Amino acid sequence: MGSVQPIIDQLAVERLDTLLFRGTPNDWPNKHVFGGHVVAQAMEAATLTVDESFRLHSLHSYFLRPGIAGQPIIYDVDPIRDGRSFATRRVVAIQNGEAIFTIAVSFHVGEEGLAHQIDMPDVPRPEQLDDDEAYYSRILRAYGKQPKNRPYMPFEMRSVDRMDLENPQPKDSVTGYWFKLKEEIDESQALHARLLAYISDFAFLSSNLRPHAMIPRDPRLKTVASLDHAMWFHRDNYRVDDWVYYKTEGYWSGKGRGLARGALYASDGRLIASTAQECLLRLNPEEKDKISKAGNQ
């Protein structure tokens, strides 16, 4: 068995009752549950309660508490509305009797209408870029650490204008990366959509840190976390086992938070989805004092 299928299997949810589901958390390095994993599972729970004639077109979610790795997640679906053109579901993810995540999911039957898009930016093609996993493995070895043999991401990723971890410098907040599944899958479009949502939470908030020459594990940061995540699906004929470009833009930070937006393009330039996310960027007390003193001078 390859490295992709076990991770995909973890995304599936088990139906306990008409509107109640149970999911397996993923094994993330920080012992929490990856936000994209919970988003993807909640999407499936919602989709299983909607007629097949409807297609998911948007989601708006909030991360309320860190998910606990190694403990099942319960997904409670509220069928808010079933209309002729739209259906809406609200899902609450629960651990230990507490909500850790909530999402509103909207479905549409699809209609003919006006069509245009903002074109994909002019960026290097994936074959012109180095593999991210190989780069980070080299950095770990340079610091005397051994990379893990078992991958925790099922995607191959290749970043444009990667942050140099050995010599971080301020960079433009607009960047992006190519990604695709490490193996081909012959699965439904709905699974490709869930996998697209899964990875859309990865390295998104980092765009807010680039102008400050920081990465999420920077010692000057006390807490870094996604607060919410929104996504709009524009097409339903794409695959994530082919290259997809994720443009990310951290266009505001302040008050201990950052706001980013993103666009996902198929390799042929079609805009397939858009994203937005607010994150928590809490400095440690020493850094807060430095900023406060600098502001008073």
PASE-812456 format. One line per 3 residues: number of its first residue (from 1); their letters; for each residue x, y, z negated of N, C-alpha, C. Coordinates in steps of 0.02 Angstrom, whole numbers. Atoms other than C-alpha are relative to their C-alpha. Layout:
<nodes>
NUM = A = X Y Z X Y Z X Y Z | ...
</nodes>
This chain:
<nodes>
1 = MGS = 43 -60 0 0 0 0 44 62 0 | -39 -61 -4 64 173 44 -12 45 -59 | 5 -47 56 79 325 -68 -63 41 1
4 = VQP = 59 -42 -7 -79 410 -3 -63 -32 -29 | 63 31 19 -218 284 -34 -14 0 -74 | 16 -2 72 -199 270 -224 -24 69 -24
7 = IID = 21 -67 20 -216 460 -240 -70 14 27 | 67 -8 -27 -367 460 -124 -51 -39 -41 | 46 41 41 -445 319 -225 -17 34 -65
10 = QLA = 12 -35 63 -426 425 -382 -51 56 8 | 47 -55 -11 -533 561 -302 -73 -24 0 | 69 25 -3 -686 448 -290 -33 5 -68
13 = VER = 38 -3 62 -823 465 -420 -49 -59 -2 | 46 55 12 -933 328 -494 -68 28 -21 | 67 -23 17 -1120 356 -500 -26 -37 -62
16 = LDT = 27 29 62 -1188 327 -677 -76 4 -2 | 72 -11 -3 -1363 395 -647 -14 44 60 | 18 -38 -60 -1456 496 -516 42 63 8
19 = LLF = -36 -63 -3 -1366 658 -560 62 0 -46 | -56 5 47 -1225 595 -671 54 -45 30 | -55 35 -31 -1052 539 -611 60 -1 -47
22 = RGT = -62 5 40 -885 487 -685 59 -4 47 | -60 0 -41 -714 522 -612 62 -16 -41 | -65 14 31 -536 468 -649 45 60 8
25 = PND = -47 -57 -8 -413 610 -686 64 -22 34 | -63 16 -32 -251 620 -590 57 5 -51 | -59 0 43 -79 596 -666 46 56 22
28 = WPN = -38 -60 -19 -4 772 -655 61 6 -46 | -61 -3 40 174 808 -718 -7 34 -68 | 7 -36 64 116 929 -855 -52 -31 -46
31 = KHV = 48 38 41 -8 800 -924 -70 31 -1 | 67 -27 -10 -155 909 -875 -27 -28 66 | 31 22 -63 -273 878 -729 7 56 52
34 = FGG = -9 -49 -54 -233 966 -565 -68 27 19 | 64 -32 -15 -370 1093 -526 -31 -24 64 | 26 23 -63 -387 1036 -346 -32 -68 -5
37 = HVV = 28 66 11 -423 860 -408 -71 5 -26 | 67 -8 29 -572 917 -512 -47 31 51 | 41 -30 -52 -636 1027 -369 -24 -54 48
40 = AQA = 17 51 -49 -631 879 -249 -51 -50 -28 | 47 47 30 -720 762 -370 -69 31 -9 | 64 -35 9 -855 890 -410 -35 8 68
43 = MEA = 29 -4 -67 -881 915 -222 -34 -65 19 | 30 64 -18 -912 730 -198 -64 -13 -41 | 59 10 42 -1032 722 -346 -59 40 27
46 = ATL = 53 -42 -27 -1132 867 -274 -26 -27 67 | 18 24 -66 -1129 797 -97 -43 -63 -3 | 38 62 6 -1198 629 -154 -72 11 -20
49 = TVD = 69 -15 19 -1357 717 -213 -37 40 53 | 29 -41 -53 -1391 809 -49 -13 -42 62 | 16 36 -62 -1473 746 111 57 6 49
52 = ESF = -57 3 -46 -1347 697 245 -4 52 56 | 7 -51 -53 -1417 829 365 33 66 -19 | -32 -62 24 -1335 965 258 76 -9 -2
55 = RLH = -73 -1 2 -1151 1011 268 24 53 -49 | -26 -48 48 -1052 1095 130 31 59 36 | -30 -59 -32 -1007 1274 176 35 46 -49
58 = SLH = -36 -43 47 -950 1358 15 -2 -28 -70 | -2 18 71 -902 1332 -166 31 56 -40 | -25 -51 46 -870 1447 -313 7 -33 -69
61 = SYF = -12 40 61 -790 1374 -469 40 40 -52 | -38 -28 56 -717 1418 -639 33 -56 -39 | -37 46 43 -582 1326 -735 -6 26 -72
64 = LRP = 17 -23 67 -638 1336 -917 49 -24 -53 | -48 29 47 -519 1221 -1011 47 -46 38 | -44 48 -33 -367 1116 -964 -29 -70 -3
67 = GIA = 22 70 -1 -418 942 -909 52 -44 -34 | -44 47 36 -345 798 -1010 15 -59 44 | -19 58 -40 -247 670 -909 -12 -64 -40
70 = GQP = 10 65 33 -289 489 -946 -68 -8 -32 | 67 4 29 -468 526 -998 -52 13 54 | 50 -10 -53 -621 506 -884 -34 67 -5
73 = IIY = 36 -64 -5 -714 661 -826 -72 -15 20 | 70 7 -16 -904 666 -825 -23 60 41 | 26 -54 -43 -988 767 -687 -76 -1 -2
76 = DVD = 72 -7 7 -1165 826 -723 -25 48 54 | 24 -39 -58 -1256 888 -566 -69 29 -15 | 65 -34 7 -1398 1015 -575 -24 17 70
79 = PIR = 26 -14 -67 -1503 1015 -414 -40 65 2 | 33 -66 7 -1541 1201 -416 -52 12 54 | 47 -17 -54 -1624 1214 -245 9 -46 59
82 = DGR = 1 35 -64 -1671 1112 -92 -47 37 46 | 39 -37 -48 -1729 1225 48 3 -31 69 | 0 27 -68 -1756 1200 234 68 8 34
85 = SFA = -65 -13 -31 -1588 1276 282 59 -7 -48 | -53 1 49 -1488 1281 121 -19 -45 -59 | 7 37 63 -1464 1169 -30 56 22 -47
88 = TRR = -49 -24 49 -1375 1222 -190 4 -48 -58 | -11 43 58 -1298 1118 -328 48 35 -49 | -47 -22 51 -1215 1165 -492 26 -62 -35
91 = VVA = -31 58 32 -1093 1040 -568 42 23 -58 | -42 -13 58 -1016 1041 -741 43 -61 -13 | -46 54 17 -861 935 -776 12 1 -76
94 = IQN = 0 4 74 -855 873 -957 51 -51 -24 | -42 46 38 -725 795 -1071 -9 15 -75 | 9 -8 72 -748 767 -1258 -60 43 -17
97 = GEA = 61 -38 13 -921 844 -1248 5 74 15 | -10 -70 -16 -851 1010 -1185 9 9 75 | -8 -16 -71 -861 1090 -1013 72 22 12
100 = IFT = -67 -21 -19 -688 1101 -934 0 37 67 | 2 -27 -68 -746 1160 -762 -73 4 22 | 67 -6 -29 -903 1222 -674 6 25 71
103 = IAV = -3 -18 -70 -940 1242 -490 -71 7 28 | 61 -6 -39 -1082 1304 -380 18 -18 72 | -15 26 -67 -1087 1215 -211 -61 13 44
106 = SFH = 55 -16 -46 -1192 1272 -63 8 -40 65 | 2 40 -61 -1242 1166 88 -46 34 50 | 39 -32 -54 -1312 1223 257 -10 -50 56
109 = VGE = 13 46 -55 -1392 1130 401 41 17 61 | -39 -21 -58 -1289 1231 526 -46 28 54 | 40 -33 -51 -1355 1348 661 46 29 54
112 = EGL = -37 -35 -52 -1301 1427 825 0 75 -16 | -4 -71 16 -1241 1606 805 62 33 27 | -60 -36 -20 -1107 1737 832 62 -36 -24
115 = AHQ = -62 35 19 -928 1674 826 61 42 16 | -66 -29 -10 -757 1753 803 42 -19 -60 | -44 14 56 -606 1733 689 60 46 4
118 = IDM = -66 -33 1 -447 1822 634 51 -53 19 | -46 50 -27 -308 1735 728 53 -20 -51 | -54 26 42 -175 1630 645 62 43 9
121 = PDV = -62 -40 -6 -15 1727 606 54 -37 39 | -56 28 -39 141 1700 711 53 -24 -49 | -47 29 48 243 1582 601 36 -59 33
124 = PRP = -36 58 -27 373 1446 633 -44 -63 -3 | 36 63 -1 301 1276 679 31 -47 -52 | -25 44 54 319 1136 550 65 -36 18
127 = EQL = -61 35 -20 453 1046 652 62 45 -3 | -56 -47 6 561 1203 634 19 12 -73 | -9 -14 71 552 1200 443 23 -62 -38
130 = DDD = -23 54 43 632 1096 305 -58 -25 -43 | 50 31 43 529 977 200 7 25 -72 | -2 -27 68 483 1050 30 23 -52 -51
133 = EAY = -17 52 49 498 886 -65 75 -14 0 | -72 11 -4 676 861 -2 37 59 -32 | -32 -59 29 720 1040 -52 -2 -2 -76
136 = YSR = 7 0 73 652 1025 -229 39 -58 -32 | -40 56 25 736 855 -251 74 20 -4 | -69 -23 0 902 935 -204 13 48 -58
139 = ILR = -7 -48 55 874 1076 -330 3 -37 -67 | 0 38 63 833 952 -469 67 -34 -10 | -65 34 6 992 853 -433 55 50 -16
142 = AYG = -51 -52 13 1093 1015 -434 1 20 -73 | 4 -16 71 1033 1043 -613 4 -63 -44 | -10 61 38 1070 864 -665 -62 -38 -18
145 = KQP = 63 35 12 890 803 -658 -16 -47 57 | 16 49 -51 827 651 -566 -72 9 24 | 68 -6 -26 676 675 -451 -40 -64 -14
148 = KNR = 42 57 12 528 561 -487 -8 -40 65 | 8 43 -58 514 411 -371 -72 -1 24 | 70 4 -18 324 414 -374 -27 69 16
151 = PYM = 26 -67 -18 251 563 -278 -68 12 -32 | 65 -18 28 106 655 -359 -42 38 49 | 38 -32 -52 53 744 -199 -1 -45 61
154 = PFE = 3 43 -59 -9 645 -48 18 36 65 | -14 -39 -59 43 784 71 74 14 10 | -65 -27 -19 202 826 163 -10 75 9
157 = MRS = 7 -73 -4 231 1014 148 64 33 23 | -57 -38 -27 345 1137 237 -15 74 -5 | 14 -71 16 352 1315 171 35 48 48
160 = VDR = -29 -56 -38 381 1475 268 28 49 -51 | -32 -49 45 503 1594 181 -4 -22 -73 | 1 30 67 524 1483 28 40 42 -50
163 = MDL = -37 -33 53 576 1562 -137 63 -40 -16 | -63 33 16 760 1522 -171 4 -9 -75 | 2 13 71 755 1439 -341 68 10 -33
166 = ENP = -67 -10 28 943 1456 -364 18 73 -5 | -13 -72 1 942 1643 -329 -64 37 17 | 65 -31 -16 763 1710 -341 5 75 10
169 = QPK = 2 -71 -16 736 1880 -262 -73 18 17 | 68 -20 -19 576 1982 -237 -14 -13 73 | 20 16 -68 482 1927 -82 -70 26 14
172 = DSV = 67 -21 -21 329 1978 17 -52 -47 -29 | 52 42 29 169 1917 -63 -37 -40 53 | 32 37 -54 107 1858 107 48 -54 24
175 = TGY = -42 56 -21 176 1686 147 -46 -58 20 | 42 57 -16 113 1510 181 42 -63 8 | -34 63 -12 154 1329 212 -44 -46 43
178 = WFK = 33 53 -38 112 1187 330 -7 -61 -44 | 8 63 36 44 1026 260 -38 -50 42 | 41 53 -28 -24 859 316 9 -62 -44
181 = LKE = -5 62 38 -60 691 235 61 -40 24 | -60 39 -17 92 578 230 -16 -61 42 | 22 57 -40 -10 441 313 -66 18 35
184 = EID = 64 -10 -34 -153 438 439 -55 -37 -37 | 58 33 31 -325 397 371 -58 2 49 | 59 4 -42 -480 341 464 -60 5 -45
187 = ESQ = 52 -11 50 -607 419 349 -49 53 25 | 52 -47 -18 -762 530 354 25 72 -3 | -17 -71 2 -755 717 384 -8 27 -71
190 = ALH = 11 -23 69 -821 739 206 62 -11 -42 | -61 12 39 -662 661 135 55 49 22 | -50 -49 -23 -553 774 244 -15 68 -31
193 = ARL = 18 -63 32 -650 922 172 21 0 -74 | -19 4 71 -621 862 -7 76 4 -7 | -73 -4 3 -436 839 28 24 71 17
196 = LAY = -17 -70 -15 -430 1014 104 -9 43 -62 | 13 -37 62 -507 1082 -56 52 -19 -53 | -50 25 48 -386 975 -159 65 40 6
199 = ISD = -65 -34 -7 -230 1055 -86 -7 75 0 | 7 -73 -3 -305 1230 -73 16 33 -67 | -18 -27 66 -269 1252 -260 75 -4 -13
202 = FAF = -72 11 11 -85 1204 -239 41 59 26 | -47 -54 -18 47 1343 -238 -36 63 22 | 40 -58 -20 -92 1472 -217 19 60 -43
205 = LSS = -15 -56 44 -59 1580 -370 73 22 4 | -71 -18 -7 128 1577 -332 10 62 44 | -6 -60 -43 96 1711 -199 -3 64 -40
208 = NLR = 2 -59 43 58 1833 -341 66 11 -37 | -62 -5 37 228 1798 -419 59 19 44 | -56 -12 -46 336 1819 -264 27 72 -3
211 = PHA = -28 -68 4 350 2011 -273 41 13 -63 | -35 -8 64 416 1989 -451 57 -50 -8 | -55 49 0 545 1856 -404 -10 -53 -53
214 = MIP = 16 50 49 457 1729 -513 -31 -62 32 | 36 61 -17 393 1551 -500 -42 -17 -62 | 44 15 57 257 1474 -613 37 -22 -64
217 = RDP = -37 23 59 389 1398 -729 52 50 -24 | -48 -51 21 483 1561 -753 -5 9 -76 | 2 -6 73 533 1578 -938 -30 65 -25
220 = RLK = 31 -63 21 466 1756 -940 -76 -5 -4 | 72 10 0 291 1687 -919 -21 -47 -57 | 25 42 54 195 1617 -1067 -53 -49 25
223 = TVA = 55 41 -26 39 1552 -976 -13 17 72 | 18 -8 -70 4 1526 -792 -55 -51 15 | 56 46 -13 -164 1452 -742 -50 30 49
226 = SLD = 56 -22 -43 -302 1461 -612 -60 15 -44 | 61 -17 37 -456 1550 -680 -62 -19 39 | 56 19 -42 -573 1523 -534 25 -18 69
229 = HAM = -20 20 -67 -572 1460 -356 -62 1 44 | 55 -3 -47 -685 1499 -209 25 -23 68 | -20 26 -66 -686 1418 -37 -60 1 47
232 = WFH = 51 -1 -52 -783 1439 124 23 -44 57 | -17 46 -54 -784 1302 256 -32 24 65 | 24 -29 -62 -799 1367 434 -12 -51 55
235 = RDN = 7 51 -53 -785 1208 537 -6 -69 -33 | 5 68 26 -819 1023 518 28 -51 50 | -33 45 -48 -708 948 653 76 9 -4
238 = YRV = -72 -6 10 -532 949 581 24 -61 -40 | -29 56 37 -414 824 502 59 26 -41 | -57 -20 41 -290 843 360 58 -49 5
241 = DDW = -59 41 -16 -180 702 424 33 25 64 | -35 -39 -51 -133 826 561 22 65 -35 | -27 -60 33 -36 986 522 -53 54 -7
244 = VYY = 42 -57 16 -134 1127 439 45 54 -29 | -38 -55 28 -62 1299 403 -41 38 -51 | 35 -35 54 -110 1381 238 34 68 -11
247 = KTE = -25 -67 12 -82 1569 238 -25 23 -69 | 19 -24 67 -80 1637 59 24 71 -9 | -16 -71 10 -80 1818 4 -18 21 -71
250 = GYW = 12 -27 66 -60 1880 -173 -5 76 4 | 6 -71 -17 -132 2052 -146 -14 45 -60 | 5 -43 59 -153 2113 -326 21 -39 -62
253 = SGK = -13 27 67 -84 2081 -500 -2 57 -50 | 6 -49 52 -116 2174 -662 -43 -25 -57 | 40 18 59 -192 2161 -836 6 -74 -18
256 = GRG = -11 70 16 -116 1988 -854 -33 -48 49 | 34 43 -49 -206 1923 -699 28 14 70 | -19 -10 -70 -175 1903 -513 -56 -25 44
259 = LAR = 52 20 -46 -291 1888 -364 32 -16 68 | -28 23 -64 -248 1791 -206 -56 -19 47 | 46 24 -50 -336 1751 -44 39 -41 51
262 = GAL = -35 44 -45 -297 1621 86 -42 -17 62 | 33 22 -61 -339 1557 260 34 -64 23 | -25 65 -22 -320 1379 323 -15 -9 74
265 = YAS = 5 6 -72 -287 1351 508 21 -70 23 | -21 61 -33 -284 1191 610 61 14 43 | -62 -10 -37 -126 1163 711 -12 34 67
268 = DGR = 15 -34 -63 -215 1228 867 -24 72 -10 | 16 -70 14 -252 1396 781 -71 13 -22 | 69 -11 23 -434 1369 732 -1 13 -75
271 = LIA = 10 -14 71 -481 1448 565 -51 -50 -26 | 45 53 23 -557 1303 469 -28 15 -70 | 26 -16 67 -578 1376 293 36 62 -27
274 = STA = -30 -58 35 -545 1529 183 -6 -12 -75 | -2 10 73 -504 1538 -3 12 66 -36 | -17 -56 44 -492 1661 -147 7 -28 -70
277 = QEC = -12 26 68 -428 1636 -324 27 55 -45 | -31 -42 52 -396 1736 -482 36 -46 -48 | -40 41 45 -262 1672 -598 22 40 -61
280 = LLR = -28 -29 61 -194 1706 -772 75 1 6 | -73 -8 -3 -15 1774 -772 21 35 -65 | -12 -29 66 20 1801 -956 75 -2 -17
283 = LNP = -71 -5 17 194 1863 -1002 11 -22 -72 | -16 14 70 283 1806 -1159 9 66 -38 | -1 -62 39 290 1934 -1302 60 45 14
286 = EEK = -60 -40 -12 469 1989 -1264 -7 40 65 | 9 -35 -64 426 2033 -1084 -52 55 -6 | 50 -52 11 270 2126 -1140 29 61 -34
289 = DKI = -33 -56 35 375 2230 -1259 43 41 47 | -43 -36 -48 498 2274 -1120 -42 46 44 | 43 -40 -44 357 2333 -1007 -31 58 -38
292 = SKA = 30 -52 41 276 2431 -1149 50 56 -14 | -51 -50 15 439 2519 -1193 18 39 63 | -17 -34 -62 477 2557 -1011 -55 50 19
295 = GNQ = 55 -45 -16 304 2633 -991 -3 61 -43 | 0 -56 46 330 2747 -1140 59 47 9 | -60 -42 -10 495 2818 -1079 -14 58 48
</nodes>
